[in-house]
Amino acid sequence: MAKKVVVVGGGTGGLVAARMLQTEANRMGQPLEVTLVTASERHYMPPLWSEVALGTASVDETWAPIKNAERVYGFKVLVDPVKTFDLKGRKVTTEGGTTLDYDFLVIALGTAYGWSDYPGLDKYGFHNYGPEGALELKEALFKFKGKKIVFLVPELPFRCGIYPLEMALNVRAYFEVRGQHPEITVLYPANAVRMALGEGLERFFLRRFKRHGIKYEAGFEKLVEVTEDKIVTQKGEYAYDLLIKSPPSRLPKVLADNGLAHPGDPRFSVVTGPRFQHPEYPEVYLVGEHAMPPVGLLTAGVPIHNAAVVAAGSILHDAFGGYMIPSYAPTLCFGHSFESGFMGNCEYWWIPEEGKWGHACYTVATGPTIRMVKDSFYRAWLDALR
Ligand SMILES: Cc1cc2nc3c(=O)[nH]c(=O)nc-3n(C[C@H](O)[C@H](O)[C@H](O)COP(=O)(O)OP(=O)(O)OC[C@H]3O[C@@H](n4cnc5c(N)ncnc54)[C@H](O)[C@@H]3O)c2cc1C
């Protein structure tokens, strides 16, 4: 009888895992029934929301219908949010009342945004961490006539560590050609750039920031509040005319409600490395953004992609009696920087005594071609589902 895999979440991690499971099983002529259950008919490519804010992409260009994966990759897709996980009984139940049983479960549910966890953070400022927010930021940038723009990272780790760095350079370029030269400051609670991306990429960004007159201030430690014209932190106050904010990461509610919070840090989910399994139920894999920090990984699409590949390989190994489980691969990351682009690479090694990956990152290349590769990669990813 065909083994059943349920994949919960139709974003980066869910699509990568379901696609690899079904296409590898089909290629080898092995029976495997893969069902992806998701909350939205839209498979989004979130980095393209930055382009929506800058006016170079429409919201419709940032997503493709996840249902098309049935035709393209051959697994089933159910659009109906999961409400309960019964790990003991190996079942998930959706809000619509469908119950699916499984031999293996993969969970990739991204992150929730804790905007209301700091006074004023939900009320003031703009962001492009969603399509509606991106349209609001687009309008705010278009109308901007002020002097001070502040990018605020309230808390670490947060969704996509390179975002404010890339966006600050893009915003500088956006205004420069309009003949405006606002003061741009990027505020981090600690030096996360070095911690997460290493000295090589930190040097790259600091050089670029110096060249383009962007201030990088890392070390305010704790955000106190945001008011309509300033950010108050433990280490000082920062006035702004335009605030561009990143969200604090929080565990998606359905995972919190079902007892899947990490015991050491409830902002994230339970998980153990190096195969991304649940500590008590090894047939359950957690590969979404919520599962990255507990095993020392970054909260971005590229590490999640790799985690989904490891989990899919591990399921194929157990289901079919031997399939070489891929090692956690180096993560090549493409970014924008002003008119140009950069390519950074992080290499990983598993540290069993810490239960985490160690990592080292460095700059591989810079130049305008890399910006083009990044843009084409996102569009090609979505085109494959159209
Ligand atoms: C502005 C921005 C720029 C970014 N830039 C980059 C970048 O340059 N490089 C990079 O690597 N990463 C980048 N990222 C981060 C990257 O997009 C995310 O880390 C990645 O998409 C997370 O993958 P995921 O599968 O965990 O979750 P997501 O892709 O967020 O998908 C979560 C899925 O879960 C579904 N879901 C939610 N609730 C339920 C439920 N109850 N039941 C079933 N399904 C549910 C949702 O519908 C969705 O399909 C960026 C993100 C943003 C916002």
The ligand as an ORCA input file, in Angstrom:
! r2SCAN-3c Opt
* xyz 0 1
  C       9.900     41.257      2.301
  C      10.529     39.906      2.416
  C      11.728     39.660      1.777
  C      12.307     38.408      1.869
  N      13.485     38.204      1.174
  C      14.062     36.980      1.219
  C      15.260     36.727      0.493
  O      15.776     37.602     -0.206
  N      15.817     35.488      0.583
  C      15.263     34.510      1.349
  O      15.809     33.402      1.392
  N      14.129     34.722      2.062
  C      13.514     35.920      2.009
  N      12.356     36.146      2.716
  C      11.887     35.123      3.673
  C      11.121     33.972      3.024
  O      10.113     34.446      2.168
  C      10.497     33.120      4.151
  O      11.493     32.795      5.082
  C       9.895     31.825      3.615
  O       8.907     32.099      2.657
  C       9.275     31.017      4.765
  O       8.877     29.767      4.278
  P       7.808     28.881      5.057
  O       7.490     27.729      4.179
  O       8.236     28.632      6.450
  O       6.522     29.840      5.199
  P       5.698     30.661      4.138
  O       6.390     30.731      2.826
  O       5.354     31.929      4.844
  O       4.380     29.796      3.954
  C       3.510     29.513      5.025
  C       2.334     28.746      4.428
  O       1.511     28.250      5.483
  C       0.151     28.391      5.111
  N      -0.653     28.335      6.332
  C      -0.791     29.258      7.300
  N      -1.614     28.781      8.276
  C      -1.978     27.529      7.903
  C      -2.807     26.522      8.484
  N      -3.413     26.700      9.659
  N      -2.966     25.349      7.823
  C      -2.337     25.135      6.628
  N      -1.553     26.068      6.033
  C      -1.372     27.239      6.670
  C       0.124     29.724      4.379
  O      -1.015     29.845      3.560
  C       1.410     29.604      3.554
  O       1.167     28.918      2.360
  C      11.713     37.375      2.634
  C      10.492     37.615      3.268
  C       9.904     38.857      3.161
  C       8.573     39.098      3.833
*
